[in-house]
Amino acid sequence: MKQFVIIGGSTGIGRALVELLSVDAHVTATYAHTQPESLANVNYVHFDVTTDGNDFSWLPESIDGLAYCVGSITLKPFARIKPEEFIADYQKQTLGAIKSIQAALPGLKSVAQSSVVLFSTVAVQTGFSFHALVASSKGALEGLTRALAAELAPKIRVNAIAPSITQTPLAAALLNSPEKIEANANRHPLKKIGQPQDIAELAAFLLSEKSSWITGQIHHIDGGISNIKV
């Protein structure tokens, strides 16, 4: 049975991905606050990647795939963002991914071929007002994706997914009324909000052997907002 690690697998896209993978694989998933409801083939571990001196001893010896689903969405005018806020966001979204991948490398290298999936945002390649904080951290992740895809080939594939706004707890403040949901949906050519399962399906594909010839890519799953104007 394959072994997958999901950092940030308690809610939203991470939880949807855990549910998909656990149908026919073993999943080790982390949570930072409330322990999620248990699932068959899933081992949940309490873990906060933002703390110093992280203990990764819970990682499996062999890892077929790792997804880093930890993130945040803080939208503020650029002039009001303090330098320490940029640092804190980078530590959570980018440095956390770096530490997790470094710790998992022995396990990822122990199998014939493995895969890493990171999460960016549509706001990196398509500029949006008030997104300087998240776009900075996620932009660094896109660079990391390509660099690691080159360095770790051919044994480990590395890809990133860049969603638009998705119905998750992270986006709750942006989608907390029917009016906000409708307004955000209408910004997209497909006229709807993404669901966690939409993103998780792509992540599961990228973690699987079905995507064995795909690496170093930023995959946009965003209702068409990044490339289509209607």
Secondary structure, 3 states (H helix, E strand, C coil): CCEEEEECCCCHHHHHHHHHHCCCCEEEEEECCCCCCCCCCEEEEECCCCCCCCCCCCCCCCCCEEEECCCCCCCCCHHHCCHHHHHHHHHHHHHHHHHHHHHHHHHHHCCCCEEEEEECCHHHHCCCCCCHHHHHHHHHHHHHHHHHHHHHCCCEEEEEEEECCECCHHHHHHCCCHHHHHHHHHCCCCCCCECHHHHHHHHHHHHCHHHCCCCCCEEEECCCCCCCCC
